[in-house]
Amino acid sequence: DWTVLQALRAEFSATLEPGSRNPSANDFLLQAVARVLGEFPAMNSTFWGDPDSPDARLIQASGAHIGLVVAVENGLLVPVIHDVERLGLAEIARLREDCVERALQGRLKREELDGATISISNLGARGPDRFTAIINPPQSAILAVGRQRNCVVARNENVEVRPLSELTLTVDHRVADGRLASEFLARLVELLEGRDWRLQ
């Protein structure tokens, strides 16, 4: 439910310094995913090696390194924003806009495509209500964000129209089972529907 977040975007835009970018929905998603990775460190890992080998292992990331799927002319690129847990929304917005622009221009460096444990795929207003995204190896998960749409919902015994999206989390079950993934997703929704955000 994007109701609170939409109101917060308007509030934040009034407090930003001149020239700063107003955070987009993707920026809130990036910050929320980074926070939940900190709370569920097992999700912030990648699987390496042959599954049948005794050398196969999970490697935990040292920070929240999150990919953002970008549609380019002949396919997709997934630039990675590193150490998102250290950033406020204003800095996330600046970095996200820069990497998306350079992805569209084909000017990303190799290291800007590596290191993520999870990606976000948000197809925006023209996307479907719900979709299942495919994990980008060696990452362990990907969050698919359906388009926002006005839906009739029951709230406190009243009928209201609210902007909703369906979120779908695909996980590598060598890293996380269904219970951990569902707890991760539930906590993510809780943050996205709340008011606890770091602007700077």
C-alpha positions in Angstrom: 0.0 0.0 0.0 1.8 3.1 -1.3 -0.5 5.6 0.5 1.9 6.7 3.2 4.9 6.7 0.9 3.2 8.9 -1.7 2.5 11.5 1.0 6.1 11.2 2.3 7.5 11.9 -1.1 5.7 15.2 -1.2 6.9 16.0 2.3 10.5 15.2 1.5 10.5 17.2 -1.7 9.8 20.3 0.3 12.9 19.7 2.6 15.4 18.9 -0.1 18.3 21.2 -0.9 18.1 23.0 -4.3 19.2 20.8 -7.1 18.5 17.6 -5.2 16.4 14.8 -6.8 13.1 13.9 -5.3 13.3 10.2 -4.3 11.4 7.9 -6.6 9.6 4.7 -5.6 12.8 2.8 -6.6 14.8 4.8 -4.1 12.5 3.9 -1.3 12.6 0.3 -2.4 16.4 0.3 -2.4 16.6 1.8 1.1 14.0 -0.6 2.4 15.6 -3.7 0.9 19.0 -2.6 2.3 17.5 -2.4 5.8 15.8 -5.8 5.6 19.0 -7.4 4.4 20.6 -6.0 7.5 17.9 -7.6 9.6 18.0 -10.9 7.7 21.8 -11.4 7.0 21.2 -14.9 5.7 19.5 -13.4 2.7 22.5 -11.2 2.0 24.6 -14.2 0.7 25.5 -15.9 -2.6 26.0 -19.6 -3.3 29.4 -20.4 -4.9 30.7 -23.7 -6.3 29.4 -27.0 -7.6 26.4 -28.0 -5.4 27.8 -31.6 -5.4 31.2 -30.5 -4.3 32.4 -30.3 -0.6 33.9 -26.9 -1.5 30.4 -25.4 -2.3 29.6 -22.7 0.2 27.6 -19.6 1.0 29.5 -16.3 1.0 27.9 -13.4 3.0 28.2 -9.9 1.6 29.8 -7.2 3.7 27.2 -4.6 2.9 23.9 -4.2 1.1 24.8 -4.3 -2.6 21.6 -4.1 -4.6 21.1 -4.4 -8.4 18.4 -2.4 -10.2 17.2 -3.9 -13.5 17.3 -1.4 -16.4 15.8 -2.1 -19.8 18.2 -1.0 -22.5 17.8 -1.2 -26.3 18.7 -4.8 -26.8 18.0 -6.4 -23.4 18.6 -5.7 -19.7 21.4 -4.4 -17.6 21.6 -4.6 -13.8 23.8 -1.9 -12.4 24.6 -2.3 -8.7 24.4 0.3 -6.1 26.9 -0.6 -3.3 26.6 -0.1 0.4 23.1 1.1 0.2 22.7 0.7 4.0 25.0 3.7 4.5 23.0 6.0 2.2 20.1 8.4 2.8 17.3 8.7 0.2 18.8 11.8 -1.4 22.1 10.1 -2.1 20.4 6.9 -3.3 18.3 9.0 -5.7 21.5 10.7 -7.0 23.4 7.4 -7.5 20.4 5.6 -8.9 19.7 8.3 -11.5 23.4 8.4 -12.5 23.8 4.6 -12.9 20.5 4.3 -14.8 21.5 7.1 -17.2 24.9 5.6 -17.9 23.3 2.1 -18.3 21.1 3.6 -21.0 24.2 5.1 -22.7 26.2 2.0 -22.4 28.8 3.6 -20.2 28.8 1.4 -17.1 32.1 0.0 -15.8 32.4 -3.7 -15.2 32.6 -3.3 -11.4 29.3 -1.5 -11.4 27.6 -4.7 -12.6 29.1 -7.0 -9.9 28.7 -7.7 -6.3 24.9 -7.7 -5.7 23.1 -10.4 -3.7 19.7 -9.2 -4.7 18.1 -7.1 -7.5 14.9 -5.1 -7.9 12.9 -5.3 -11.1 10.2 -2.6 -11.3 8.5 -2.3 -14.6 6.6 0.8 -13.6 3.2 2.1 -14.5 3.1 0.3 -17.9 4.1 -3.1 -16.4 1.8 -6.0 -15.3 0.0 -6.2 -12.0 2.2 -9.1 -11.0 5.2 -11.0 -12.5 7.9 -13.4 -11.5 11.4 -12.2 -12.2 14.3 -14.6 -12.9 17.4 -14.4 -10.6 20.5 -12.9 -12.1 23.3 -15.3 -11.1 25.3 -15.4 -8.8 22.7 -13.3 -7.0 20.4 -15.1 -4.6 17.1 -13.2 -5.0 15.2 -10.8 -7.1 12.2 -8.6 -6.1 9.5 -8.1 -8.8 7.4 -5.0 -8.3 4.0 -4.9 -10.0 2.5 -1.7 -11.2 0.7 0.6 -8.8 -3.0 0.6 -9.3 -6.0 1.9 -7.4 -7.8 -0.9 -5.6 -10.9 -1.1 -3.5 -9.9 -2.4 0.0 -11.6 -2.8 3.4 -9.9 -0.6 6.1 -11.3 -0.3 9.6 -14.8 -1.5 8.5 -14.8 1.1 5.7 -14.3 0.7 2.0 -11.4 2.8 0.6 -9.5 3.2 -2.7 -5.8 2.7 -2.2 -2.7 2.6 -4.5 -1.5 -1.0 -4.2 1.3 -3.1 -5.8 2.0 -6.8 -5.7 5.5 -7.8 -4.8 7.0 -11.2 -5.7 10.3 -12.4 -4.3 12.2 -15.1 -6.2 14.9 -16.8 -4.1 17.7 -19.3 -4.6 16.7 -22.1 -2.2 20.3 -23.0 -1.6 20.5 -19.7 0.2 17.0 -19.3 1.8 14.0 -21.4 2.3 10.4 -20.3 1.9 9.9 -19.4 5.5 12.9 -17.0 5.6 11.9 -15.5 2.2 8.3 -14.9 3.4 9.6 -13.2 6.6 11.9 -11.1 4.6 9.1 -10.0 2.2 6.6 -9.3 5.1 9.2 -7.1 6.8 9.9 -5.3 3.6 6.2 -4.5 3.1 6.0 -3.3 6.7 8.8 -0.8 6.1 7.4 0.4 2.8 4.0 1.1 4.4 5.6 3.0 7.3 7.2 6.4 8.0 10.7 5.4 9.2 13.0 6.7 6.4 16.4 8.3 6.3 16.4 11.2 4.0 20.1 12.3 4.3 
